[in-house]
Amino acid sequence: MNGEEVENVEQLDNMKIEDEEEIVTNEEENATYEEEDAPNEDQEEETSDTAAGDANGNGDGDGAEPETTETAAPDTNGDGAEQEEDSGDQPITLYIKAGVTSKIADCPLCQRLFMIIVLKKIKYQVCTVNKEILPAEYKKILGNTPPPVLVDPNVQTDNALGKVIDDIIKAEHYLESVFQPKLENANPAAKKVGSNIFSKFSALMKNQDKSKKEVLINRLRGELKKLDDFLKDTSEDDELSPGRCLEGDNFTLADCDLLPKLHRVEVACKFFKFEGVMDGFDAVQRYLDAWKETPVYHIIKYDEKEVFNTYRFVVMKS
C-alpha cells in the first residue's frame, strides 16, 4: 500500500469515528425523546422539509446505487404476521452507508432503520451511499447530510420526492406511526436495558492510555452484565419478560436499536483481541445467536471486516 492509499484509508477511518460519535449522541437523544414529538398526520410537513436526490439512486456520481427492492419480506418476526398495506404503490427508499469490503457498511443507525422496515414488511428499496463521494444529485438537495435517510414517495410534501426524513429518531417514529405491525415496547425496562453499552464500548475502543484499559473493559462488562441479568429474568406468566428477544419472542424497536450495536461490540472485541469482554454472558450470547438465525439478520447483515476497517487506525496498539 503506498502513502496515498494510507492517507485515504486514514481519512475514511476518521470519518467513521465521527459516525460513532453520532451514534453515542443518538443514544442520549433516544433516551429523552418524548412521544409527543413523534410525527403524525398533522406534523408531516414539519418532519421533512428537504429531499434526498434521485429516489432511484441515479445521481451524476456513482456513490449511490439501488441495491435491492423487496415487495414482501419473509416472516422475519416469527409471528406469522400478514403483509400489511403499503402507503402507496411506490417503494420507500432507504439510503444507507456503503461499505469498504461489502455493499453494506457497519452502521448501527442504518441497520436499525433497515431492520424496522424489513420487520414491518414494507415495500422498500435500499440505496448505498459512499459518504466520501456523495452523488451530485444527493448533495444538490441534501448537501452533506449523511445516511441513513428515509424517503417515502407516496406522501405529498413541498418537495417532489415526497416525505424525506434524515433524523433517525423521527424516521423510526414515522415508520412506527404509519406501518404495521407495531413494534413499540410495552415494557419500559426493555427500552432502557443496554442503553449505556455502546458509550462504554466507544470509550474502550478510542482509549490510548494502557493504564485505563482494564478499567474501561470492566465498565463495559458491567453494562453487559446488566443486560445479561435482564435477559435471564424470564417468566412464563409475563408476556413482557424476555424470551428470544427483549420482550417475549418477537422483535421490538428496542431490539432494532440494541442488536446492531451489540453485534459491533462482539465483532470488534474479537478483531482487536479484547479478551474476555463477552465471556460469561451466556444470555447475551444466546440473544445475539438467536438474531443471527433469523431472516431479518441475513437481509441487513454486512461483512464483519467492515468493523475492522472502522477501528483499525484508532484502537491502541498493545
C-alpha positions as CSV (number, residue, x, y, z in Angstrom):
1,M,0.0,0.0,0.0
2,N,1.5,3.4,-1.0
3,G,1.5,6.6,1.0
4,E,-1.5,8.0,-0.8
5,E,-3.6,4.9,-0.1
6,V,-2.7,5.0,3.6
7,E,-3.8,8.7,3.8
8,N,-7.1,7.8,2.1
9,V,-7.8,5.0,4.5
10,E,-7.0,7.1,7.5
11,Q,-9.3,9.8,6.2
12,L,-12.1,7.2,5.8
13,D,-11.4,6.0,9.3
14,N,-11.7,9.4,10.9
15,M,-15.0,9.8,9.1
16,K,-16.3,6.6,10.6
17,I,-15.3,7.6,14.1
18,E,-17.3,10.7,13.6
19,D,-20.2,8.5,12.8
20,E,-19.6,6.6,16.0
21,E,-19.9,9.8,18.0
22,E,-23.2,10.4,16.1
23,I,-24.4,7.0,17.4
24,V,-23.5,7.8,21.0
25,T,-25.2,11.2,20.7
26,N,-28.2,9.5,19.3
27,E,-28.4,7.2,22.3
28,E,-28.8,10.3,24.5
29,E,-31.4,11.8,22.2
30,N,-33.3,8.5,22.1
31,A,-33.4,8.4,25.9
32,T,-35.0,11.9,26.1
33,Y,-37.3,11.8,23.0
34,E,-40.9,12.2,24.1
35,E,-43.8,10.5,22.4
36,E,-45.4,13.9,21.7
37,D,-42.6,14.7,19.3
38,A,-43.3,11.7,17.2
39,P,-44.6,12.6,13.7
40,N,-48.3,12.3,13.0
41,E,-50.6,13.3,10.2
42,D,-50.7,16.9,11.4
43,Q,-46.9,17.2,11.6
44,E,-45.9,15.5,8.3
45,E,-44.8,18.8,6.7
46,E,-42.7,19.7,9.7
47,T,-40.9,16.4,9.8
48,S,-39.4,16.7,6.3
49,D,-38.6,19.9,4.5
50,T,-35.8,18.6,2.4
51,A,-35.4,16.0,-0.4
52,A,-32.8,13.3,-0.9
53,G,-31.8,13.3,-4.5
54,D,-32.9,10.7,-7.0
55,A,-35.0,8.1,-5.1
56,N,-33.9,5.5,-7.6
57,G,-30.3,6.2,-6.6
58,N,-29.4,7.6,-10.0
59,G,-27.2,10.6,-9.4
60,D,-24.5,12.1,-11.5
61,G,-21.9,10.5,-9.3
62,D,-21.6,6.8,-8.6
63,G,-21.8,7.0,-4.8
64,A,-25.3,5.7,-4.6
65,E,-26.8,2.7,-6.3
66,P,-30.1,0.8,-5.7
67,E,-29.2,-2.5,-4.1
68,T,-32.4,-4.3,-3.7
69,T,-36.2,-3.9,-3.8
70,E,-38.4,-6.1,-1.7
71,T,-42.1,-6.2,-2.1
72,A,-42.7,-8.6,0.9
73,A,-40.1,-9.7,3.4
74,P,-40.1,-13.2,4.9
75,D,-41.8,-13.9,8.2
76,T,-39.0,-12.1,10.0
77,N,-40.7,-11.6,13.3
78,G,-41.6,-15.2,13.7
79,D,-45.2,-14.3,14.5
80,G,-46.9,-15.2,11.2
81,A,-47.9,-11.6,10.6
82,E,-49.7,-10.9,7.3
83,Q,-48.3,-8.5,4.8
84,E,-49.7,-5.0,5.5
85,E,-50.9,-2.5,3.0
86,D,-48.1,0.0,2.0
87,S,-48.7,3.7,1.9
88,G,-48.8,3.6,-1.9
89,D,-47.6,1.7,-4.9
90,Q,-44.0,3.1,-4.9
91,P,-41.4,1.6,-2.5
92,I,-40.0,3.5,0.3
93,T,-36.3,4.3,-0.3
94,L,-33.7,3.9,2.5
95,Y,-30.3,5.5,1.8
96,I,-27.6,3.7,3.9
97,K,-23.8,3.9,4.0
98,A,-21.8,1.8,1.6
99,G,-19.1,-0.4,2.9
100,V,-15.4,-0.7,2.0
101,T,-15.3,-4.5,1.7
102,S,-19.0,-5.1,1.2
103,K,-22.0,-3.2,-0.2
104,I,-23.4,-2.5,3.2
105,A,-21.3,-0.7,5.8
106,D,-21.0,-1.3,9.5
107,C,-23.5,1.4,10.6
108,P,-25.8,0.6,13.6
109,L,-28.1,3.5,12.7
110,C,-28.6,2.3,9.2
111,Q,-29.2,-1.3,10.4
112,R,-31.7,0.0,12.9
113,L,-34.0,1.5,10.3
114,F,-33.4,-1.3,7.8
115,M,-34.4,-3.8,10.4
116,I,-37.6,-1.9,11.2
117,I,-38.6,-1.7,7.5
118,V,-38.0,-5.4,7.0
119,L,-39.9,-6.4,10.1
120,K,-42.9,-4.3,9.0
121,K,-42.7,-6.0,5.6
122,I,-42.9,-2.6,3.8
123,K,-42.2,-2.4,0.1
124,Y,-38.7,-0.9,0.0
125,Q,-35.6,-0.1,-2.0
126,V,-32.2,0.3,-0.4
127,C,-29.6,2.6,-2.0
128,T,-26.0,2.5,-0.7
129,V,-24.2,5.9,-0.5
130,N,-20.5,6.3,-0.4
131,K,-20.1,9.0,2.2
132,E,-16.7,10.1,0.8
133,I,-18.1,10.6,-2.7
134,L,-21.7,11.7,-2.3
135,P,-23.6,11.6,-5.6
136,A,-24.1,15.0,-7.2
137,E,-27.9,14.8,-7.1
138,Y,-27.8,13.7,-3.5
139,K,-25.6,16.6,-2.5
140,K,-27.6,19.1,-4.5
141,I,-30.6,18.7,-2.3
142,L,-29.3,17.2,1.0
143,G,-25.9,18.7,1.0
144,N,-23.5,16.7,3.2
145,T,-26.3,15.2,5.3
146,P,-25.1,11.6,5.8
147,P,-27.2,8.4,5.6
148,P,-29.4,7.0,6.9
149,V,-32.1,9.0,5.1
150,L,-35.6,7.7,4.6
151,V,-37.8,8.7,1.6
152,D,-41.5,7.9,1.2
153,P,-42.6,9.0,-2.3
154,N,-46.2,8.2,-1.5
155,V,-46.6,11.3,0.8
156,Q,-47.2,14.6,-0.8
157,T,-45.0,17.4,0.6
158,D,-43.3,20.6,-0.7
159,N,-40.6,18.6,-2.4
160,A,-41.0,16.4,-5.5
161,L,-39.7,13.2,-3.9
162,G,-42.2,13.1,-1.1
163,K,-41.6,12.8,2.6
164,V,-37.8,12.8,3.4
165,I,-36.5,12.2,6.9
166,D,-32.9,12.5,7.8
167,D,-33.3,12.2,11.6
168,I,-33.0,8.7,12.9
169,I,-35.5,9.2,15.8
170,K,-38.1,10.9,13.6
171,A,-37.7,8.2,10.9
172,E,-38.3,5.5,13.4
173,H,-41.4,7.2,14.8
174,Y,-42.7,7.8,11.3
175,L,-42.4,4.1,10.4
176,E,-44.0,3.1,13.7
177,S,-46.9,5.5,13.3
178,V,-47.7,4.6,9.7
179,F,-46.9,0.9,9.2
180,Q,-48.0,-2.3,10.8
181,P,-47.2,-4.4,12.8
182,K,-46.5,-2.1,15.8
183,L,-43.0,-2.7,17.3
184,E,-43.2,-0.2,20.2
185,N,-42.2,-1.6,23.5
186,A,-44.7,-2.1,26.3
187,N,-42.1,-2.7,28.9
188,P,-40.1,0.4,29.8
189,A,-37.2,-1.7,31.2
190,A,-36.7,-3.3,27.7
191,K,-36.1,0.2,26.2
192,K,-33.6,1.1,28.9
193,V,-31.5,-2.0,29.3
194,G,-28.3,-1.9,27.3
195,S,-28.6,1.8,26.6
196,N,-25.1,2.5,28.0
197,I,-23.3,-0.4,26.4
198,F,-22.3,1.5,23.3
199,S,-20.9,4.5,25.0
200,K,-18.8,2.3,27.3
201,F,-17.6,0.3,24.2
202,S,-16.7,3.5,22.4
203,A,-14.6,4.8,25.3
204,L,-12.7,1.5,25.3
205,M,-12.1,1.5,21.5
206,K,-10.8,5.1,21.5
207,N,-8.7,4.8,24.6
208,Q,-4.9,5.5,24.2
209,D,-3.9,5.1,27.8
210,K,-2.9,1.5,28.6
211,S,-3.3,2.1,32.4
212,K,-7.1,2.7,31.8
213,K,-7.7,-0.3,29.6
214,E,-8.7,-2.7,32.4
215,V,-11.0,-0.1,34.0
216,L,-12.7,0.6,30.7
217,I,-13.2,-3.2,30.0
218,N,-14.7,-3.6,33.4
219,R,-17.1,-0.7,32.8
220,L,-18.2,-2.3,29.6
221,R,-18.6,-5.7,31.2
222,G,-20.7,-4.1,33.9
223,E,-23.2,-2.9,31.4
224,L,-23.2,-6.2,29.6
225,K,-23.9,-7.9,32.9
226,K,-27.0,-5.7,33.4
227,L,-28.2,-6.9,30.0
228,D,-27.4,-10.5,30.8
229,D,-29.2,-10.4,34.1
230,F,-32.2,-8.8,32.4
231,L,-32.3,-11.5,29.7
232,K,-32.2,-14.2,32.3
233,D,-35.1,-12.7,34.3
234,T,-37.9,-14.6,32.4
235,S,-41.3,-15.6,33.5
236,E,-43.8,-17.8,31.6
237,D,-46.7,-15.8,33.1
238,D,-45.4,-12.4,31.9
239,E,-45.5,-11.8,28.2
240,L,-43.4,-8.7,28.6
241,S,-40.5,-10.6,30.1
242,P,-37.5,-11.5,27.9
243,G,-37.7,-14.6,25.6
244,R,-35.9,-14.8,22.4
245,C,-36.0,-11.0,22.3
246,L,-36.1,-8.2,24.9
247,E,-39.9,-8.6,25.2
248,G,-41.1,-12.2,24.5
249,D,-40.2,-13.8,21.3
250,N,-40.9,-11.0,18.8
251,F,-38.6,-8.2,17.9
252,T,-39.4,-4.7,19.1
253,L,-38.0,-1.2,18.5
254,A,-35.6,-1.8,21.4
255,D,-34.2,-4.9,19.7
256,C,-33.7,-3.0,16.4
257,D,-31.7,-0.4,18.3
258,L,-29.6,-2.7,20.6
259,L,-28.8,-5.7,18.4
260,P,-26.7,-3.8,15.7
261,K,-24.7,-2.1,18.4
262,L,-24.2,-5.3,20.4
263,H,-23.1,-7.0,17.2
264,R,-20.4,-4.4,16.6
265,V,-19.2,-4.8,20.2
266,E,-18.9,-8.6,19.7
267,V,-17.1,-8.4,16.4
268,A,-14.7,-5.5,17.4
269,C,-13.7,-7.3,20.6
270,K,-12.9,-10.4,18.6
271,F,-10.9,-8.5,15.9
272,F,-8.9,-6.4,18.4
273,K,-8.3,-9.1,21.0
274,F,-10.1,-7.5,23.9
275,E,-10.1,-10.9,25.6
276,G,-12.8,-11.8,28.0
277,V,-15.1,-8.8,27.3
278,M,-18.0,-11.1,26.3
279,D,-17.1,-14.1,28.4
280,G,-19.6,-15.4,30.9
281,F,-22.6,-13.6,29.5
282,D,-24.5,-16.7,28.2
283,A,-27.8,-14.9,27.9
284,V,-26.4,-12.1,25.8
285,Q,-24.7,-14.6,23.5
286,R,-28.0,-16.6,23.1
287,Y,-29.7,-13.3,22.3
288,L,-27.2,-12.5,19.6
289,D,-27.1,-16.0,18.2
290,A,-30.9,-16.2,18.0
291,W,-31.0,-13.0,16.0
292,K,-28.4,-14.3,13.6
293,E,-30.6,-17.3,12.8
294,T,-33.5,-15.1,11.6
295,P,-34.2,-14.0,8.0
296,V,-34.0,-10.3,9.0
297,Y,-30.4,-10.6,10.1
298,H,-29.4,-12.1,6.8
299,I,-31.1,-9.3,4.9
300,I,-29.4,-6.5,6.8
301,K,-26.0,-8.1,7.6
302,Y,-22.6,-6.8,6.4
303,D,-19.1,-8.2,6.1
304,E,-17.6,-8.3,9.6
305,K,-14.4,-6.9,8.2
306,E,-16.3,-3.6,8.0
307,V,-15.9,-3.3,11.8
308,F,-12.1,-3.8,11.5
309,N,-12.0,-1.0,8.9
310,T,-13.8,1.3,11.3
311,Y,-11.3,1.0,14.1
312,R,-8.1,-0.2,12.5
313,F,-6.2,3.1,13.0
314,V,-8.0,4.1,16.3
315,V,-7.5,1.1,18.6
316,M,-4.4,1.4,20.8
317,K,-1.6,-1.0,19.8
318,S,-0.9,-3.5,22.5
